[in-house]
Amino acid sequence: MQIELEKIPKNPTIIGGFPGVGLVGTIAAGFLIEHLNAKSIGRMNCKKIQPVIAIHQGKVVEPLEIYYDKKNNIIIINALSNIKDVEWDLSEAIVELAKKVSAKEIINLEGIASNNTLTTPQTYYYTSNLKRTKQLEKSEQIKQLKEGVAIGVTAALMLNAKKVPYTSIFVETHSEMPDSRAAAKLIETLDKILGLKVDYKPLIKKAEEFEKKLKSLLQQSKTVINKKQQKELDYFG
């Protein structure tokens, strides 16, 4: 996997959000890019991943694009394509990028499957960064992940990022569908850690709109099934 950079920021924080449970990492990273008005400064090229691009505001969004928010000195890695089977390559590329820009820290955003049915999902952390540990231990809103299983890029980064301060922020999600509410909780937690002053409420609104639409579709589906069953009863009765 090759890294192409058009500019090299100095001592930034690198934030990554990749496809996983509820797509919360992907949603959160995309939301950050838009709300921080981050600019594209490069890409990660890999011929092993599916060639997918998106067109946004008349511009091409690449499969693995690197964005930079100058104001907060943050690099954000946006994964558009499915990264299955390239997790090791991607984690190594992220560590290489961190060394190239002398990153202060790598922060990975991830979802964690949960049976929690509460409205507000819980966030957890794992970190190898002593300064971050001291900060997070004082927080009442985020708990240390003491028991759990990590897979994919998150697991590969935990093993590869041994010489770079590394933190994972996990949020509970009980849905395989895009979970904007959990992604909003990730943004809220990240905002408090880094002091970004990002308004995460639009994501909650999006989640509510999605849920309302889903409930409507389920109700319509139920109505259709009921009508079909009634017709069958009428036919045989």
URSUL-V243118 format. One record per helix or strand of 2 or more residues. SS is the DSSP state (H for helix, E for strand). FROM is the first residue (numbers start at 1). LEN is the number of residues. Records with the same first field share a line. If there is no record, write none. Layout:
SS->FROM-LEN + FROM-LEN
//
This chain:
E->2-4 + 13-5 + 39-7 + 54-3 + 59-3 + 64-6 + 74-6 + 105-9 + 123-5 + 142-3 + 166-8
H->21-15 + 87-14 + 130-8 + 152-9 + 180-15 + 201-36
//
